[in-house]
Amino acid sequence: TAATPLAEDPLLAPLRALPASVPADRKAALIAEGEAVLKAKVAPARAGFVAFMQDEYVPHAAKSLAASDLPDGKRYYAFLVKRYTTTDMTPDQVHEIGQAEVRRIRARMETVMKQAGFDGDLPAFLAYLRKDPKFYATSRQQLLEKASEIAKRADDQLPAHFGTLPRLTYGVRPVPASIEKGYTTGRYFGGDPKAGRAGGLMINTSELDQRALYELPALVLHEGAPGHHVQTSLAQEQAGPEFRKNLYFSAFGEGWGLYSEWLGEEMGIYRDPYELFGRLSYEMWRACRLVADTGIHAKGWSLDQARACFTDNTALSPTNIEVELKRYVSWPGQALSYKIGELKILELRKRAEDQLGPKFDERAFHDLVLLGGSTPLAVLDARTDAWIAERKKKS
């Protein structure tokens, strides 16, 4: 940002990290040259961008939150719904699915809450989870180490559930301090085997009292393995045209990430009712996205109306909720990808299980989903039917 001190500027990090084989005087000269360029070129450009945002862009920005209030906005948002779900669903249909999922997940949350031995109602349990210090790390390093331990337990289970795994590895890293404020609680940074760069499971280690440990297993599964790391790395390793390696449909990719959280139950990753509740809270978060995104952009909802679904039904921290609400306003439709994609993958798995019976092979099914690269959901549906028919012939 424009306010980042020169000594902390991430653009200079590669120069400061030069190997010991670079002579000290040469390293110092390169750093000095980099600082000079930052002062002369980059800093003025950053300041100019900030001035543009404050003086020109923000004063002329839309006053309404809703994409449907833009010129021809109703058609525009309907297009975004189709684009990000890769379906023909309408905003109203997505909204109704979201409400149904909220009811279903809430019922299971009530059951898991009782399994945890909590004597009270769900709002009281949510308040307890948000406030009790035992559910939060006391240092950045502790949070990273906990995420790393979960990641290795997940890696240990992968061969039992997947026939094909990527060659590329991944690491657990902190979100850079320069961007951590206002950043999501976790994210995946893709690697590059040709460049010798592993994938990165990025964990936001700021505001530790907002990063609940009971939510960490679901986050790690989604962003790391078997989630985005496995999905994107396998796509990179496939033969064929480049678009099959790099194209990304949100409904497929984010649906796979959420499916990976669900799969964590079969993998034995959730070790107590609190961690299982954390998974359900994350699933509820994605269900509330369907309700909130369509509510804001198609039904004229205020932020308070959208916020209520998250505060009333999830254990998400206030910081995470506010970051998410801003995301939905600024990126209409994208948040619909997760739940719609997950529901389709679960539907296809059940279809295969029902039609193949004891001949259903989970590892082969996961290969079917992932080895074709990122596809629209209708294409995945057709590929699944063809796969089922082929396996029936073999049997």
CORZI-V701336 format. One record per residue. N is the residue number from 1. RES is the residue in one small letter. SS is DSSP state (helix for helix, strand for strand, loop for the rest). PSI is psi in whole degrees, -180 to 180 (NA if undefined). Layout:
N	RES	SS	PSI
N	RES	SS	PSI
//
This chain:
1	t	loop	171
2	a	loop	-24
3	a	loop	-2
4	t	loop	125
5	p	loop	149
6	l	helix	-39
7	a	helix	-21
8	e	helix	4
9	d	loop	123
10	p	helix	-21
11	l	helix	-23
12	l	helix	-7
13	a	helix	-44
14	p	helix	-35
15	l	helix	-38
16	r	helix	-22
17	a	loop	13
18	l	loop	143
19	p	loop	164
20	a	loop	-18
21	s	loop	-19
22	v	loop	123
23	p	loop	146
24	a	helix	-41
25	d	helix	-35
26	r	helix	-42
27	k	helix	-45
28	a	helix	-38
29	a	helix	-40
30	l	helix	-41
31	i	helix	-43
32	a	helix	-41
33	e	helix	-41
34	g	helix	-43
35	e	helix	-39
36	a	helix	-41
37	v	helix	-41
38	l	helix	-45
39	k	helix	-43
40	a	helix	-34
41	k	helix	-52
42	v	helix	-47
43	a	helix	-46
44	p	helix	-38
45	a	helix	-41
46	r	helix	-46
47	a	helix	-40
48	g	helix	-38
49	f	helix	-43
50	v	helix	-43
51	a	helix	-41
52	f	helix	-45
53	m	helix	-43
54	q	helix	-41
55	d	helix	-27
56	e	helix	-50
57	y	helix	-56
58	v	helix	-44
59	p	helix	-24
60	h	helix	7
61	a	loop	159
62	a	loop	143
63	k	loop	-24
64	s	loop	150
65	l	loop	-24
66	a	loop	132
67	a	helix	-31
68	s	helix	-13
69	d	helix	-4
70	l	loop	165
71	p	loop	128
72	d	loop	35
73	g	helix	-33
74	k	helix	-44
75	r	helix	-37
76	y	helix	-47
77	y	helix	-38
78	a	helix	-38
79	f	helix	-43
80	l	helix	-38
81	v	helix	-45
82	k	helix	-39
83	r	helix	-47
84	y	helix	-18
85	t	helix	-13
86	t	loop	40
87	t	loop	179
88	d	loop	20
89	m	loop	148
90	t	loop	163
91	p	helix	-39
92	d	helix	-40
93	q	helix	-43
94	v	helix	-41
95	h	helix	-43
96	e	helix	-39
97	i	helix	-42
98	g	helix	-45
99	q	helix	-40
100	a	helix	-40
101	e	helix	-38
102	v	helix	-45
103	r	helix	-44
104	r	helix	-48
105	i	helix	-38
106	r	helix	-39
107	a	helix	-41
108	r	helix	-35
109	m	helix	-40
110	e	helix	-41
111	t	helix	-46
112	v	helix	-36
113	m	helix	-42
114	k	helix	-36
115	q	helix	-29
116	a	loop	-7
117	g	loop	21
118	f	loop	130
119	d	loop	88
120	g	loop	-176
121	d	loop	175
122	l	helix	-44
123	p	helix	-39
124	a	helix	-37
125	f	helix	-42
126	l	helix	-42
127	a	helix	-40
128	y	helix	-45
129	l	helix	-36
130	r	helix	-23
131	k	helix	-26
132	d	loop	123
133	p	helix	-24
134	k	helix	-16
135	f	helix	9
136	y	strand	145
137	a	loop	154
138	t	loop	-4
139	s	loop	158
140	r	helix	-43
141	q	helix	-39
142	q	helix	-42
143	l	helix	-44
144	l	helix	-41
145	e	helix	-38
146	k	helix	-44
147	a	helix	-39
148	s	helix	-40
149	e	helix	-42
150	i	helix	-42
151	a	helix	-41
152	k	helix	-34
153	r	helix	-38
154	a	helix	-44
155	d	helix	-38
156	d	helix	-28
157	q	helix	-11
158	l	helix	-47
159	p	helix	-26
160	a	helix	-17
161	h	helix	-9
162	f	loop	132
163	g	loop	-32
164	t	loop	130
165	l	loop	152
166	p	loop	154
167	r	loop	-30
168	l	loop	136
169	t	loop	179
170	y	strand	158
171	g	strand	164
172	v	strand	121
173	r	strand	154
174	p	strand	146
175	v	loop	132
176	p	loop	139
177	a	loop	-29
178	s	loop	-19
179	i	loop	2
180	e	loop	-32
181	k	loop	124
182	g	loop	0
183	y	loop	159
184	t	loop	162
185	t	loop	-20
186	g	strand	158
187	r	strand	160
188	y	strand	130
189	f	strand	121
190	g	loop	146
191	g	loop	-177
192	d	strand	105
193	p	loop	-32
194	k	loop	-35
195	a	loop	-4
196	g	loop	33
197	r	strand	121
198	a	loop	161
199	g	strand	160
200	g	strand	118
201	l	strand	104
202	m	strand	125
203	i	strand	126
204	n	loop	114
205	t	loop	13
206	s	loop	165
207	e	loop	62
208	l	helix	-28
209	d	helix	1
210	q	helix	1
211	r	loop	82
212	a	strand	135
213	l	helix	-30
214	y	helix	-16
215	e	helix	-12
216	l	helix	-41
217	p	helix	-45
218	a	helix	-40
219	l	helix	-46
220	v	helix	-43
221	l	helix	-39
222	h	helix	-51
223	e	helix	-29
224	g	loop	-115
225	a	loop	136
226	p	loop	18
227	g	loop	-124
228	h	helix	-34
229	h	helix	-49
230	v	helix	-45
231	q	helix	-51
232	t	helix	-35
233	s	helix	-41
234	l	helix	-38
235	a	helix	-42
236	q	helix	-31
237	e	loop	-4
238	q	loop	149
239	a	loop	163
240	g	loop	-170
241	p	loop	153
242	e	helix	-33
243	f	helix	-28
244	r	helix	-23
245	k	helix	-33
246	n	helix	-16
247	l	loop	142
248	y	loop	113
249	f	loop	122
250	s	helix	-40
251	a	helix	-36
252	f	helix	-55
253	g	helix	-47
254	e	helix	-31
255	g	helix	-40
256	w	helix	-40
257	g	helix	-43
258	l	helix	-37
259	y	helix	-36
260	s	helix	-34
261	e	helix	-43
262	w	helix	-43
263	l	helix	-25
264	g	helix	-26
265	e	helix	-45
266	e	helix	-30
267	m	helix	-8
268	g	loop	28
269	i	loop	-33
270	y	loop	112
271	r	loop	-7
272	d	loop	170
273	p	helix	-29
274	y	helix	-44
275	e	helix	-37
276	l	helix	-39
277	f	helix	-36
278	g	helix	-40
279	r	helix	-44
280	l	helix	-36
281	s	helix	-40
282	y	helix	-39
283	e	helix	-40
284	m	helix	-38
285	w	helix	-46
286	r	helix	-31
287	a	helix	-42
288	c	helix	-28
289	r	helix	-42
290	l	helix	-41
291	v	helix	-47
292	a	helix	-44
293	d	helix	-48
294	t	helix	-33
295	g	helix	-46
296	i	helix	-47
297	h	helix	-14
298	a	helix	-19
299	k	loop	7
300	g	loop	26
301	w	loop	150
302	s	loop	169
303	l	helix	-35
304	d	helix	-41
305	q	helix	-43
306	a	helix	-39
307	r	helix	-33
308	a	helix	-38
309	c	helix	-39
310	f	helix	-44
311	t	helix	-32
312	d	helix	-21
313	n	helix	-11
314	t	loop	164
315	a	loop	13
316	l	loop	144
317	s	loop	157
318	p	helix	-39
319	t	helix	-48
320	n	helix	-38
321	i	helix	-44
322	e	helix	-40
323	v	helix	-43
324	e	helix	-44
325	l	helix	-41
326	k	helix	-37
327	r	helix	-44
328	y	helix	-37
329	v	helix	-43
330	s	helix	-14
331	w	loop	66
332	p	loop	135
333	g	loop	-33
334	q	helix	-37
335	a	helix	-12
336	l	helix	-17
337	s	helix	-42
338	y	helix	-60
339	k	helix	-40
340	i	helix	-42
341	g	helix	-44
342	e	helix	-45
343	l	helix	-37
344	k	helix	-44
345	i	helix	-42
346	l	helix	-38
347	e	helix	-44
348	l	helix	-38
349	r	helix	-45
350	k	helix	-38
351	r	helix	-46
352	a	helix	-42
353	e	helix	-43
354	d	helix	-41
355	q	helix	-28
356	l	helix	-19
357	g	helix	-132
358	p	helix	-14
359	k	helix	0
360	f	loop	133
361	d	loop	108
362	e	helix	-43
363	r	helix	-41
364	a	helix	-37
365	f	helix	-43
366	h	helix	-36
367	d	helix	-42
368	l	helix	-47
369	v	helix	-43
370	l	helix	-33
371	l	helix	-7
372	g	loop	1
373	g	loop	-176
374	s	loop	127
375	t	loop	158
376	p	loop	154
377	l	helix	-32
378	a	helix	-36
379	v	helix	-43
380	l	helix	-39
381	d	helix	-48
382	a	helix	-40
383	r	helix	-36
384	t	helix	-43
385	d	helix	-42
386	a	helix	-39
387	w	helix	-43
388	i	helix	-46
389	a	helix	-40
390	e	helix	-42
391	r	helix	-29
392	k	helix	-39
393	k	helix	-41
394	k	helix	-29
395	s	loop	NA
//
